[in-house]
Amino acid sequence: MGLKFYTIGDRETVLGFSLAGVPGQVVSTPEEAVEALDAAFKTEGLGIIIISERVAHDIREHVNQYLYNTSFPLIIEIPDRDGPMEGRGTVRDQIRAAVGVRF
């Protein structure tokens, strides 16, 4: 059995991933995003959390607590329907940073 994925983001991002079989939670406020991230970290067998950059930006301190204090599940930030935020690397850069593998 492989790693389980979970998505946190706007409606379009979560819907897109759900079409590929990846469950997730739509969030529209920072409070909802914090709750969704905390719940995801408590989910048994979850390997990768995919969160949209804008949502992660809105709860940066909370995301960073997990990034710097836990090694699993991985958090990968991706652009949403509005495209990448200024100054952010590509999705490939994010995966490389999270996993430590060049491809």
C-alpha positions, 0 to 999 in steps of 0.5 A: 500500500502506497502513501496516502495523499490529502489536499487542503485548498480552495474549491477548485484545487480540492475538486481537481485532486478529487477527480484523481482520487485524492481526498481533501478539504475546501477551506475559505478562512485561516481558521478552517485551514488550521483545523484542516491541517491539524486534522490531516496530521492526526490522520493515520497513514497519511503520507503527503499533504498538498496545500495551496500556496495561498492557504499556506501563506495565510497560516504560515506560522502554523505550517512552519511549526509542522515543517520544522518539527515533524518529518512526516507527513510531508507538506507540499505547497502548490499554486492554486487556480490563480497561479504561483505566488510571486517569489515561489519556486516551481512545484518541482522545486517544492517536491525536491525540497520536501523529499530531497531527491533531484529528478 
